[in-house]
Each structure stands twice: as C-alpha cells, then as structure tokens.
C-alpha cells in the first residue's frame, strides 16, 4: 500500500538518485566485462545491439503494400547476372558509355587470372577509357602484415577513382563517406559516387533509408534504350552473386538479405534531400541514457521505494510506463526529425534501476543505519 501523505522531495534525494545511477552504471559495466569473457550474456547483448528504432519504422513502411512506391531519381541499376565473360561486359560498358551517364560505378572487383585471355582484358580495358566519371570497386582486406587494399585489375590504366565496397559486419544499417581499417582511411564506394554525381556535398555517416523504393533496373538486353541512361548514375554489377549479399533490417523483395547493388541504390536514395536519416553519436546516446536513468532514479525509483517500504511493485509499473513513453518519444523524433536515437542505454538504465535501488537502500540501512 502506498502512503496517504504525499512525498516531499529533499536535497538528499538528488544525491540518492546519483548514487543509485552510479550503481546502475557499475552493474552494467560488470555485465559488459562478463560478456567480454563468456558467451552467457551474448544473446542479450546481441539483441540490444541489433535492434534500432529505425527497424520498426522501416518494417512498418515495408508492410504498407503501397501500389506505387517512391522512385529512386537519377539512379539506374544495370544487372549483368547472365554475363559469363569480360568480352560481354566490355560490350555492355561500351553501350553505357555511348549513353553518356553522369557516373558509371562498377561494383565488380576484377582480378588477374590466367583463365582469362589477354584479348578480353584489353577489350574491357579499352571500354573503361574515356568515361568521365568512372568509379571502380575496391575493398580493404586484413592480411598478416595489416590492412591492404584489394584493387581492380583495371584501376591503374583506367581514368577512374576507387571506392571501398566493404559493409559493416552484421546487419547493414549505416553507410559512410570515409571508412577506417586499421591505419588506413579510404573513401567508400557510395562516397565516391556521391562526390562525382553531385548528390551530397558533405556527409560523414548516415542511416540507410530502407523505405520501399523503385530503382530502375535494366539487363543487357534492355540497353538499346540509351535515353534511360543519359545523365544518370549507373550502378553496374551482378545482382545474383551471393558473395555480395548482406543482411538488412527489413524485407526487400521478400527476403532479409539483398545484394550490394540494392544497398548502394538505397544509400543514394538516402542522400536525396528530405530522405536522409542521421544517427545520434554514440557518446550522446550514452549521455542521454545516463540522464534519463538519473531522472528516473531520482524522481521515481528512490521516492517510490521509500513510500512503499521496500515493495517494488509500483516501481515495476513505472518502469514499464516510462519505457513505453520513451519508446514513443524516440519514434516521434525519428519520424519528425529524421534522427535515430539508440534504445540501448536507457533501456539498460531504467531496467536495472529497481535492483540498483534495492541494493542502495540495503547498503544504506545495513552499513550506515539510515
């Protein structure tokens, strides 16, 4: 039963709230250190790391089943999934070159192999020449002597720039202009395309907008329509190569995995005015979570615990209510301001507040007789 008289806040309540918050931080740090050395807490940690408020938003968007999807302006995918030789690819590149695209971005890393004739190499090498804004794919790989760049075989002879096509391990949610690998810092594939295509002048890291869109996709037999490629950003690659498939937080064409071509197209859509979503910096995420935890411990957990005389029922009710309210506010911020705040820190803080409050008052009564 709760007391009949209203609770009066005192100066020491702010101190008590800070002490309880410190216990919450210590408990979370202890669990994090345990999780670093054992797999017992891995499912919890993975669930917290792999969920973002953006997932719910984009999932809801993908479930609307709209008859008309948003069009991805200025971007065309040319899928060469059925091409089996560099000679065929060279013919396709020549057709694209004749159409005068704004940017040709080739999401294929060509290697040197004895199985391919020098004639085919020469044909593709010639096709790459004379393209004003050519972006070839590269990727950083870690070797025994550190990180090094795996470049396309044609990069040295072609008048081009290279962009790194590595995505973060796990679920792909973000893309960056520059990416760091050890002591190496390279411009990403999408970053090079954006620079050459004039889509966005300045971006560092953005959340990929996985809103359902329709990107014009052509196959080799469709390239007779040169007007569809003129002044467009053309993404050339193999949409069926399973080595380039990645996990995404929504369903695309009925699957939670999609090709790097489609992800790059979504990234370029995200850079269009009004489509971008920004990620809250991790340090600010932590400070917001810490502040909300302190406010909850000071104004709800500690007073409620004292009023109820060590009965945590109403604290649990308040925990659920506050978590629902904060989740709703986070969703509104994401929807209205295109700003993604992580749920992780304040979920941990508010979730541990009851146990931390019990521990604090146990110490206070047993050790200090307060």
Secondary structure in CASP SS format (residue, H / E / C, confidence):
PFRMAT SS
TARGET T0000
AUTHOR 0000-0000-0000
METHOD secondary structure of the structure
MODEL  1
X C 1.00
X C 1.00
X C 1.00
X C 1.00
X C 1.00
X C 1.00
X C 1.00
X C 1.00
X C 1.00
X C 1.00
X H 1.00
X H 1.00
X H 1.00
X H 1.00
X H 1.00
X H 1.00
X H 1.00
X H 1.00
X H 1.00
X H 1.00
X H 1.00
X H 1.00
X H 1.00
X H 1.00
X H 1.00
X H 1.00
X H 1.00
X H 1.00
X H 1.00
X H 1.00
X H 1.00
X H 1.00
X H 1.00
X H 1.00
X H 1.00
X H 1.00
X H 1.00
X C 1.00
X C 1.00
X C 1.00
X C 1.00
X H 1.00
X H 1.00
X H 1.00
X H 1.00
X H 1.00
X H 1.00
X H 1.00
X H 1.00
X C 1.00
X C 1.00
X C 1.00
X H 1.00
X H 1.00
X H 1.00
X H 1.00
X H 1.00
X H 1.00
X H 1.00
X H 1.00
X H 1.00
X H 1.00
X C 1.00
X C 1.00
X C 1.00
X C 1.00
X C 1.00
X C 1.00
X C 1.00
X E 1.00
X E 1.00
X E 1.00
X E 1.00
X E 1.00
X E 1.00
X E 1.00
X E 1.00
X E 1.00
X E 1.00
X C 1.00
X C 1.00
X C 1.00
X C 1.00
X C 1.00
X C 1.00
X H 1.00
X H 1.00
X H 1.00
X H 1.00
X H 1.00
X H 1.00
X H 1.00
X H 1.00
X H 1.00
X H 1.00
X H 1.00
X H 1.00
X H 1.00
X C 1.00
X C 1.00
X C 1.00
X C 1.00
X E 1.00
X E 1.00
X E 1.00
X E 1.00
X C 1.00
X C 1.00
X C 1.00
X C 1.00
X C 1.00
X C 1.00
X C 1.00
X C 1.00
X C 1.00
X C 1.00
X C 1.00
X H 1.00
X H 1.00
X H 1.00
X H 1.00
X H 1.00
X H 1.00
X H 1.00
X H 1.00
X H 1.00
X H 1.00
X H 1.00
X C 1.00
X C 1.00
X C 1.00
X C 1.00
X C 1.00
X E 1.00
X E 1.00
X E 1.00
X E 1.00
X E 1.00
X E 1.00
X E 1.00
X E 1.00
X E 1.00
X E 1.00
X C 1.00
X C 1.00
X E 1.00
X E 1.00
X E 1.00
X E 1.00
X E 1.00
X C 1.00
X C 1.00
X C 1.00
X C 1.00
X C 1.00
X C 1.00
X C 1.00
X C 1.00
X C 1.00
X C 1.00
X E 1.00
X E 1.00
X E 1.00
X E 1.00
X C 1.00
X C 1.00
X C 1.00
X C 1.00
X C 1.00
X C 1.00
X C 1.00
X C 1.00
X C 1.00
X E 1.00
X E 1.00
X E 1.00
X C 1.00
X E 1.00
X E 1.00
X E 1.00
X E 1.00
X C 1.00
X C 1.00
X E 1.00
X E 1.00
X E 1.00
X E 1.00
X E 1.00
X H 1.00
X H 1.00
X H 1.00
X H 1.00
X H 1.00
X H 1.00
X H 1.00
X H 1.00
X H 1.00
X C 1.00
X C 1.00
X C 1.00
X C 1.00
X C 1.00
X C 1.00
X C 1.00
X E 1.00
X E 1.00
X E 1.00
X C 1.00
X C 1.00
X C 1.00
X C 1.00
X C 1.00
X E 1.00
X E 1.00
X E 1.00
X E 1.00
X E 1.00
X E 1.00
X E 1.00
X H 1.00
X H 1.00
X H 1.00
X C 1.00
X C 1.00
X C 1.00
X H 1.00
X H 1.00
X H 1.00
X C 1.00
X C 1.00
X C 1.00
X C 1.00
X E 1.00
X E 1.00
X E 1.00
X E 1.00
X E 1.00
X C 1.00
X C 1.00
X C 1.00
X C 1.00
X H 1.00
X H 1.00
X H 1.00
X E 1.00
X E 1.00
X E 1.00
X E 1.00
X E 1.00
X E 1.00
X E 1.00
X E 1.00
X C 1.00
X C 1.00
X E 1.00
X E 1.00
X E 1.00
X E 1.00
X E 1.00
X H 1.00
X H 1.00
X H 1.00
X H 1.00
X H 1.00
X H 1.00
X H 1.00
X H 1.00
X H 1.00
X H 1.00
X H 1.00
X C 1.00
X C 1.00
X C 1.00
X C 1.00
X C 1.00
X C 1.00
X E 1.00
X E 1.00
X E 1.00
X C 1.00
X C 1.00
X H 1.00
X H 1.00
X H 1.00
X H 1.00
X H 1.00
X H 1.00
X H 1.00
X H 1.00
X H 1.00
X H 1.00
X H 1.00
X H 1.00
X H 1.00
X H 1.00
X H 1.00
X H 1.00
X H 1.00
X H 1.00
X H 1.00
X H 1.00
X H 1.00
X H 1.00
X H 1.00
X H 1.00
X H 1.00
X H 1.00
X C 1.00
X C 1.00
X C 1.00
X C 1.00
X C 1.00
X H 1.00
X H 1.00
X H 1.00
X H 1.00
X H 1.00
X H 1.00
X H 1.00
X H 1.00
X H 1.00
X H 1.00
X H 1.00
X H 1.00
X H 1.00
X H 1.00
X H 1.00
X H 1.00
X H 1.00
X H 1.00
X H 1.00
X H 1.00
X H 1.00
X H 1.00
X H 1.00
X H 1.00
X H 1.00
X C 1.00
X E 1.00
X E 1.00
X C 1.00
X C 1.00
X C 1.00
X H 1.00
X H 1.00
X H 1.00
X H 1.00
X H 1.00
X H 1.00
X H 1.00
X H 1.00
X H 1.00
X H 1.00
X H 1.00
X H 1.00
X H 1.00
X H 1.00
X H 1.00
X H 1.00
X H 1.00
X H 1.00
X H 1.00
X H 1.00
X H 1.00
X H 1.00
X H 1.00
X H 1.00
X H 1.00
X C 1.00
X C 1.00
END
